[in-house]
């Protein structure tokens, strides 16, 4: 991508993980899933074990039963360098999480920024080193994306805003990084 800044190699030391909540069965889903809580606990324990094996310190946040999707801490916030940006999810069930997590993790970061205008969720933000791709979706509007763009640019990042296909819940629902140069996308995203 033209004008993409040089790569930053992150050396992660900490992971922030929220305990699963039984209300996850009421979580937002484009597939009408009804997860089995016992299976989620098994997957969550395996996830924690893998992160411990990678040598990271794990910081556990308590479950939030009143917010069904709250174990996905990446949706209400993003981290860039030593800064945290509190996002503004459009769904009321997600928006309350942003206010709670801001209080829970304020001591982990040098600077805290907040999206004040528009709506944006972390599932629509793909970070590639010093570059971010924001996908406009039913959950992220242009105003929210531009507000985040301005914050990230002030921190030295580059940002590209694109459109997520209408039948996809989140930009990252159908794409992920393989490495710093390759994004794996589904057939639906590639159209």
C-alpha positions in Angstrom: 0.0 0.0 0.0 1.5 3.4 -1.0 2.7 5.5 1.9 2.5 2.7 4.5 4.9 3.5 7.3 7.7 1.1 8.3 6.8 -2.0 10.3 6.6 -2.0 14.1 7.4 -5.3 15.8 5.3 -5.6 18.9 6.6 -7.5 21.9 3.6 -8.4 23.9 4.0 -8.8 27.6 0.4 -8.7 28.9 -3.0 -10.1 27.8 -6.3 -8.7 29.1 -9.0 -11.4 29.1 -12.5 -11.4 30.4 -14.0 -14.4 32.1 -16.9 -16.0 30.0 -20.4 -15.1 31.1 -23.4 -17.5 30.9 -25.4 -14.8 29.1 -23.3 -15.4 26.0 -26.2 -17.5 24.7 -28.0 -14.1 24.1 -24.9 -12.7 22.3 -25.1 -11.0 18.9 -24.6 -13.3 16.0 -25.0 -13.2 12.2 -25.3 -17.1 12.3 -28.0 -17.4 15.0 -25.6 -19.4 17.1 -26.5 -20.7 20.6 -23.2 -21.5 22.2 -22.9 -24.2 24.9 -21.4 -22.6 28.0 -19.4 -25.7 29.1 -17.7 -25.8 25.6 -16.9 -22.1 25.9 -15.2 -22.7 29.3 -13.1 -25.4 27.7 -12.1 -23.2 24.8 -11.4 -20.3 27.2 -9.2 -22.4 29.4 -7.3 -23.6 26.3 -6.9 -20.0 25.2 -5.5 -18.9 28.5 -3.1 -21.9 28.5 -1.8 -20.9 25.0 -1.3 -17.3 26.1 0.6 -18.4 29.3 2.7 -20.7 27.1 3.6 -17.7 25.0 5.0 -16.0 28.1 2.5 -13.3 28.6 1.2 -12.1 31.9 -2.6 -12.6 32.0 -4.9 -9.9 33.5 -8.3 -11.4 34.1 -11.4 -9.2 34.2 -14.6 -10.5 35.8 -17.5 -11.7 33.8 -20.3 -9.2 33.0 -23.6 -11.1 32.9 -25.5 -8.0 31.9 -23.5 -7.8 28.6 -23.8 -11.0 26.6 -20.8 -10.3 24.3 -18.6 -8.9 27.0 -16.0 -11.7 26.9 -14.9 -10.3 23.5 -12.8 -7.4 24.9 -11.5 -6.4 21.5 -14.9 -5.0 20.4 -15.2 -2.0 22.9 -11.5 -1.0 22.8 -8.4 -1.1 20.7 -4.8 -0.8 21.7 -2.1 1.0 19.7 1.4 1.2 21.2 0.9 2.2 24.8 -2.4 3.9 24.1 -6.0 2.6 24.5 -8.9 3.9 22.5 -12.3 3.3 23.9 -14.7 2.7 21.0 -18.3 3.6 20.7 -20.3 0.4 19.8 -23.7 1.0 18.2 -25.6 -1.7 19.9 -26.7 -0.7 23.4 -25.7 -4.1 24.7 -22.1 -3.4 23.7 -22.0 0.3 24.5 -22.2 -0.3 28.3 -19.2 -2.5 28.1 -17.0 0.4 26.8 -17.8 2.4 29.9 -17.0 -0.5 32.2 -13.8 -1.6 30.6 -12.5 2.0 30.6 -12.6 1.9 34.4 -11.2 -1.6 34.6 -8.1 -1.1 32.5 -7.1 2.6 33.0 -4.0 1.7 34.9 -2.5 -0.4 32.1 -2.0 2.4 29.6 -0.2 5.8 29.3 -3.1 7.5 27.4 -6.8 6.8 27.1 -8.7 8.2 24.1 -12.4 7.9 23.4 -14.5 7.9 20.3 -17.0 10.7 20.8 -18.7 10.9 17.5 -20.3 8.1 15.4 -20.2 4.3 16.1 -17.4 1.9 15.8 -16.5 -1.6 17.0 -13.2 -3.4 17.2 -14.5 -6.3 15.0 -14.3 -3.8 12.1 -10.7 -2.8 12.7 -7.7 -4.7 11.3 -4.3 -3.6 12.7 -1.2 -4.4 10.6 1.7 -3.0 12.6 1.5 0.8 12.1 -1.5 0.6 9.7 -5.2 0.1 10.3 -8.0 -0.9 7.9 -11.4 0.1 9.1 -14.4 -1.6 7.5 -17.7 0.3 7.5 -20.5 -2.0 8.5 -23.9 -2.1 10.2 -21.8 -1.6 13.4 -19.3 1.0 12.3 -20.4 4.2 10.5 -18.4 6.7 8.6 -18.4 9.3 11.5 -17.0 6.7 14.0 -14.4 5.5 11.5 -13.2 9.1 10.8 -13.1 9.9 14.5 -10.8 6.9 15.0 -8.8 7.8 11.9 -8.0 11.2 13.4 -6.9 9.7 16.8 -4.7 7.1 15.1 -3.1 9.6 12.7 -2.3 11.8 15.7 -0.5 8.8 17.2 1.5 8.3 14.0 -0.5 5.5 12.4 -1.8 5.3 8.9 -5.5 4.4 8.3 -7.6 3.2 5.3 -11.4 3.1 5.5 -13.2 0.6 3.3 -16.7 -0.9 3.0 -17.6 -4.3 4.5 -19.9 -6.3 2.3 -23.5 -6.0 3.5 -24.0 -9.6 4.4 -20.9 -9.7 6.8 -21.4 -8.7 10.5 -17.9 -7.4 11.0 -14.9 -6.7 8.8 -12.8 -9.2 10.7 -15.5 -11.8 10.6 -14.2 -12.7 7.2 -10.5 -11.7 7.2 -7.4 -12.0 9.3 -3.7 -11.6 9.1 -1.4 -14.4 8.2 1.7 -12.2 8.5 2.6 -8.5 8.0 2.2 -8.8 4.2 -0.8 -11.2 3.8 -4.4 -10.9 4.7 -6.5 -14.1 4.5 -10.1 -13.3 3.2 -13.1 -15.4 2.7 -14.8 -15.6 -0.7 -17.6 -13.4 0.5 -15.1 -10.7 1.5 -13.2 -11.0 -1.8 -16.1 -10.1 -4.0 
